[in-house]
């Protein structure tokens, strides 16, 4: 690290159940020989990245990561690219799990010192300015319905008992039983897919929501996305799949995957009758049907492993 440079910690103190304090984080990083600045993403002013920042350390869950990445993507092209070290502290941590990032606080100095930089792809979204990108995935159907239902639920007891993921998984099963399949047309790398879908997910990572692994081979640094399509006629098969995943006694059984999985190397266009969609953990209701285009932008971010 150059003279005068420092590590900048961006922390969500409310994320997850591992309550690392400002003092914990700053003391650990400074004791390893790195000058350190700190900001809570819950307070004003954290967006002002310092001139001599050499490394960003983001401490939080998937929502915090998106919050920081959004600011990074909005920066001017002339601004230097900052390597990002992630310390997962959320509930699902889907992005961190895809990259197999350690949640151990004591691993931070080693990663800042010797971590390998991985260039991460991002999905750029056309025709919806409010949702201009995604890091994890964009979709219609079951997942945005689940996000909406969880936000409308009282999660205080589940958070205290560490059962938020279990609650989300159970709610997903409940929603799947009655959710209306909507007609959609997709063009994936020039090939057309059309039908009534319960779920449409364009994925940059392996899992989404309550650690639902829809694209087991996804790698956010390979220049590809995966599209998962679950048709109306596969509703019961999907419920069986979820039940098998939930049932401890059937963990050794590999459940039959009821969705179609398509690899994307260029772009996806979607026109859906379903107006509710998500990009990562952000929800949006479209006031009219739109033609949405998603492009793979390769190597946009530098994440330290």
Secondary structure as the mmCIF struct_conf table of DSSP 4:
data_model
#
loop_
_struct_conf.conf_type_id
_struct_conf.id
_struct_conf.beg_label_comp_id
_struct_conf.beg_label_asym_id
_struct_conf.beg_label_seq_id
_struct_conf.end_label_comp_id
_struct_conf.end_label_asym_id
_struct_conf.end_label_seq_id
TURN_TY1_P TURN_TY1_P1 UNK A 3 UNK A 4
STRN STRN1 UNK A 6 UNK A 11
TURN_TY1_P TURN_TY1_P2 UNK A 13 UNK A 14
BEND BEND1 UNK A 15 UNK A 17
HELX_RH_AL_P HELX_RH_AL_P1 UNK A 22 UNK A 31
TURN_TY1_P TURN_TY1_P3 UNK A 32 UNK A 33
STRN STRN2 UNK A 36 UNK A 40
TURN_TY1_P TURN_TY1_P4 UNK A 41 UNK A 42
BEND BEND2 UNK A 43 UNK A 43
TURN_TY1_P TURN_TY1_P5 UNK A 44 UNK A 47
TURN_TY1_P TURN_TY1_P6 UNK A 51 UNK A 52
STRN STRN3 UNK A 53 UNK A 60
HELX_RH_AL_P HELX_RH_AL_P2 UNK A 62 UNK A 74
BEND BEND3 UNK A 75 UNK A 75
TURN_TY1_P TURN_TY1_P7 UNK A 77 UNK A 78
BEND BEND4 UNK A 79 UNK A 79
HELX_LH_PP_P HELX_LH_PP_P1 UNK A 80 UNK A 81
STRN STRN4 UNK A 83 UNK A 88
BEND BEND5 UNK A 90 UNK A 92
HELX_RH_AL_P HELX_RH_AL_P3 UNK A 94 UNK A 98
TURN_TY1_P TURN_TY1_P8 UNK A 99 UNK A 100
HELX_RH_3T_P HELX_RH_3T_P1 UNK A 105 UNK A 107
HELX_RH_AL_P HELX_RH_AL_P4 UNK A 108 UNK A 114
HELX_LH_PP_P HELX_LH_PP_P2 UNK A 115 UNK A 116
STRN STRN5 UNK A 117 UNK A 126
BEND BEND6 UNK A 127 UNK A 127
HELX_RH_3T_P HELX_RH_3T_P2 UNK A 129 UNK A 131
STRN STRN6 UNK A 133 UNK A 134
BEND BEND7 UNK A 135 UNK A 136
STRN STRN7 UNK A 137 UNK A 141
HELX_RH_AL_P HELX_RH_AL_P5 UNK A 142 UNK A 151
TURN_TY1_P TURN_TY1_P9 UNK A 152 UNK A 152
BEND BEND8 UNK A 153 UNK A 153
HELX_RH_AL_P HELX_RH_AL_P6 UNK A 156 UNK A 160
TURN_TY1_P TURN_TY1_P10 UNK A 161 UNK A 162
HELX_RH_AL_P HELX_RH_AL_P7 UNK A 164 UNK A 178
HELX_LH_PP_P HELX_LH_PP_P3 UNK A 179 UNK A 181
STRN STRN8 UNK A 182 UNK A 188
TURN_TY1_P TURN_TY1_P11 UNK A 189 UNK A 190
STRN STRN9 UNK A 191 UNK A 203
BEND BEND9 UNK A 204 UNK A 206
STRN STRN10 UNK A 207 UNK A 208
TURN_TY1_P TURN_TY1_P12 UNK A 209 UNK A 211
STRN STRN11 UNK A 212 UNK A 213
BEND BEND10 UNK A 214 UNK A 214
TURN_TY1_P TURN_TY1_P13 UNK A 216 UNK A 217
TURN_TY1_P TURN_TY1_P14 UNK A 220 UNK A 221
BEND BEND11 UNK A 222 UNK A 223
STRN STRN12 UNK A 225 UNK A 231
HELX_RH_3T_P HELX_RH_3T_P3 UNK A 232 UNK A 234
HELX_RH_AL_P HELX_RH_AL_P8 UNK A 235 UNK A 246
HELX_RH_3T_P HELX_RH_3T_P4 UNK A 248 UNK A 250
TURN_TY1_P TURN_TY1_P15 UNK A 251 UNK A 252
BEND BEND12 UNK A 253 UNK A 253
HELX_LH_PP_P HELX_LH_PP_P4 UNK A 255 UNK A 257
BEND BEND13 UNK A 259 UNK A 259
STRN STRN13 UNK A 260 UNK A 264
BEND BEND14 UNK A 265 UNK A 266
STRN STRN14 UNK A 267 UNK A 272
BEND BEND15 UNK A 273 UNK A 273
STRN STRN15 UNK A 276 UNK A 279
TURN_TY1_P TURN_TY1_P16 UNK A 280 UNK A 281
STRN STRN16 UNK A 282 UNK A 285
BEND BEND16 UNK A 287 UNK A 288
STRN STRN17 UNK A 291 UNK A 304
#
